[in-house]
Amino acid sequence: MEVRDIIFSSIMVFSGFVLVYKLVYNYSPRDPVVVISTVVLIGMIAAMLLSVNERLRRFEIELKDHERSLHISMHSVEEEVKDRVGGAVKKLDEVREELLRRGYR
């Protein structure tokens, strides 16, 4: 994780606890089920956001790898096509020269 992600995560967790504190003590200060469920809910939302962030990061890395692989494949195909076209042009030139020599005789 980057430093930025760690800072954002800590701010998110801190704000989650502040939200739980305000929510619980304003509405139901004595009910432990509400306190625990609210803390779990905020924690799961934070974990879900971090998980989505990590999946997107892995997807981006895989996409870059595939892009690099595709670029290398395209380059090799381009070289192969150049070689084949060059060979075909050379053969056509030989045939043309042969036809020109036969036509002047």
LOTOR-374354 format. One record per atom (N, C-alpha, C): residue in three letters; x, z, y. Coordinates in steps of 0.2 Angstrom, whole numbers, plus 5000, padded with zeros to 4 digits. Atoms other than C-alpha are relative to their C-alpha. Layout:
AlaXZY ...
% end
This chain:
Met500450004994 Met500050005000 Met500450005006 Glu499750004993 Glu500549975018 Glu499950065003 Val500149944995 Val500750105031 Val499350005003 Arg500750014996 Arg499250035040 Arg499450024995 Asp500649985005 Asp498150055024 Asp500050084999 Ile500049935000 Ile498750235022 Ile499750045006 Ile500349974994 Ile498350275040 Ile499249995000 Phe500750015000 Phe496650195038 Phe499650044995 Ser500349965005 Ser496250285022 Ser500050075002 Ser500049934998 Ser496750455029 Ser499550015005 Ile500549994995 Ile495650425044 Ile499349994997 Met500650015003 Met494250365033 Met499850074996 Val500149945004 Val494350525022 Val499850055005 Phe500149954995 Phe494450635037 Phe499350005003 Ser500750014997 Ser492950555045 Ser499450024995 Gly500549985005 Gly492050575029 Gly499850074999 Phe500149935000 Phe492350755028 Phe499650035006 Val500449984994 Val491750775046 Val499349985000 Leu500750035001 Leu490250675042 Leu499650054995 Val500349965005 Val489850785027 Val499950075003 Tyr500149944997 Tyr490150945037 Tyr499450005005 Lys500650004995 Lys488950895051 Lys499349994997 Leu500650015004 Leu487650825039 Leu499850064996 Val500249945004 Val487650975028 Val499850065004 Tyr500249944996 Tyr487651115041 Tyr499549995005 Asn500650014995 Asn486351035052 Asn499449994996 Tyr500650015004 Tyr485150995038 Tyr499950064995 Ser500149965006 Ser485451105023 Ser500650044999 Pro499449975001 Pro486851235025 Pro500150044994 Arg500049965006 Arg486451335009 Arg500049964993 Asp500150035006 Asp486151204996 Asp500749964997 Pro499450035002 Pro487751164986 Pro499949934997 Val500150075003 Val486951014977 Val500149955006 Val499950054994 Val486850924994 Val500749995002 Val499350004997 Val488650974999 Val500449964995 Ile499650035005 Ile489350914982 Ile499849925000 Ser500250075001 Ser488350754981 Ser500249965007 Thr499850044994 Thr488750704999 Thr500849995000 Val499250015000 Val490650734997 Val500149954994 Val499950055005 Val490550634981 Val499849935002 Leu500250064997 Leu489550494990 Leu500549975005 Ile499550024995 Ile490850485004 Ile500649984996 Gly499450025003 Gly492250484992 Gly500049944996 Met500150075004 Met491550344981 Met500049945005 Ile500050054995 Ile491250244997 Ile500749985002 Ala499350014998 Ala493050265002 Ala500449974994 Ala499750035006 Ala493650224984 Ala499849934999 Met500350075001 Met492550074983 Met500449955006 Leu499750044995 Leu493250005000 Leu500849994999 Leu499350015002 Leu495050034994 Leu500149964994 Ser499950045006 Ser494749954978 Ser499949935002 Val500250064998 Val493949804986 Val500649975004 Asn499550024996 Asn495449794998 Asn500649984995 Glu499550015005 Glu496649804983 Glu499949934996 Arg500250065003 Arg495749664974 Arg500149945004 Leu499950054995 Leu495749554989 Leu500849985001 Arg499350005000 Arg497649584990 Arg500349964994 Arg499850035006 Arg497849534972 Arg499849935000 Phe500350065000 Phe496749384974 Phe500449955005 Glu499650044996 Glu497749324989 Glu500749984997 Ile499350015003 Ile499449344980 Ile499949944994 Glu500150055005 Glu498749244965 Glu499849935003 Leu500250074996 Leu498049104977 Leu500749975003 Lys499450024997 Lys499749094985 Lys500549974994 Asp499650035006 Asp500549074967 Asp499849944998 His500350065003 His499348944962 His500149945006 Glu499850054995 Glu499648854979 Glu500749974999 Arg499350025001 Arg501448854976 Arg500149964994 Ser500050035006 Ser501248794959 Ser499749935001 Leu500350064999 Leu500148654964 Leu500449955005 His499650034996 His501348604978 His500649974996 Ile499550025004 Ile502748594965 Ile499849944996 Ser500350065005 Ser501648484953 Ser499949945004 Met500150064996 Met501148374967 Met500749965002 His499450034998 His502948344972 His500349964994 Ser499850035006 Ser503448304954 Ser499649944999 Val500550065001 Val501948184953 Val500249945005 Glu499850054995 Glu502448104969 Glu500749964998 Glu499450035002 Glu504248074963 Glu499949954994 Glu500150045005 Glu503648004947 Glu499649935002 Val500450064997 Val502447884956 Val500549955004 Lys499550044997 Lys503847824967 Lys500549974996 Asp499650035005 Asp504947794952 Asp499749944997 Arg500450055003 Arg503647694944 Arg499849945004 Val500150054995 Val503147594959 Val500649965002 Gly499450044999 Gly504947554963 Gly500249964994 Gly499950045006 Gly505147494945 Gly499649945000 Ala500450065000 Ala503647384946 Ala500149955006 Val499850054995 Val504147314963 Val500649964998 Lys499450035002 Lys505847274956 Lys499849954995 Lys500250055005 Lys505047184941 Lys499649945003 Leu500350064996 Leu503947084953 Leu500449965004 Asp499550044997 Asp505347034963 Asp500449964996 Glu499750045005 Glu506246974948 Glu499649944998 Val500550065002 Val504746874942 Val499949955006 Arg500150044994 Arg504546804960 Arg500649965000 Glu499450045000 Glu506346754960 Glu500149954994 Glu500050055006 Glu506146674943 Glu499649945001 Leu500550064998 Leu504646574949 Leu500349965005 Leu499750054995 Leu505546514964 Leu500549964998 Arg499550045003 Arg507046454954 Arg499749954996 Arg500350055004 Arg505946364942 Arg499649955004 Gly500450044996 Gly504846294956 Gly500549955003 Tyr499650044996 Tyr506346214965 Tyr500449954995 Arg499650045005 Arg507146134949 Arg499649934999 
% end
